[in-house]
């Protein structure tokens, strides 16, 4: 069979212990813990983003102790800067071997081999939970905010929180949790629900895409061109001016003010931790309460009429 060592990045000893090796040459790379079934599809958005920005795509390291299929091997061999590290994917040692200190992002897949365990269905997310908490509780804490994690069971969201301790108080409201709202957690159950609803109303996927990306996909879906001026409202991010912030104590006040200007507020784009000066990570507060106090650095997400001038 094919020698997987040909796909691994260069590993060198790190420190006095010769058994501890690290992919030291990799910088600003993406670590993928687990192997997606279709590697080619996984790489497409990364390649497209790099092409738009006129740069070379960042290196991608897939970490897994399960032997890849022939198709996966072919995809890795045929892709630029793509590697495979044969090691347990959600083990702290494997994360360090992949040079976590120098990476730009970490993607964690749930261990689907545990999916059919009738006794412990919640264990499917255990590896992701432990790997994430390992990052948060060690010197890699700054990398924890660069994680994108797959959860199969919504109720396991509470285990990712520092104060969670396994509490399921908010388990039924996964969409209100900051980790989910800012895009760090991908829930397959929510995606499944969305696809089921799309069977009855095909417009749901277009609406969801516009809300998530801010791009008016409905223009091209109805035969128009993305380069043409839109005839329907478009989704935009607008900074709340200092004057508006003074006159609006709550989201309800802002809602009324913007409606008078022909804008339809949908959500707020809020800093995860406004007390940390270097933190620029934000999450989306969808359909906020009218009594929710505004914060100085909040950004409003609104529907804007074509031709509107702010």
Secondary structure, 3 states (H helix, E strand, C coil): CCCHHHHCCCCEECCCCCCCEECCCCCCCEEEECCCCCHHHHHHHHHHHHHHCCCCCCCEEEECCCCCCHHHHHHHHHCCCEEEECCCCCCHHHHHHCCHHHCCEEEECCCHHHCCCCCCHHHHHHHHHHHHHHHHCCCCHHHHCCEEEEECCHHHHHHHCCCCCCCCCCHHHHHHCHHHHCCCEEEHHHHHHHHHHHHHCCHHHHHHHHHHHCCCHHHHHCCCCCCCCCCCCEEEEEECCHHHHHHCCEHHHHHHHHHCCCEEEEEEEEECCCCCCCCCCEEEEECCCCCCECCCCCEEEEEECCCCCC
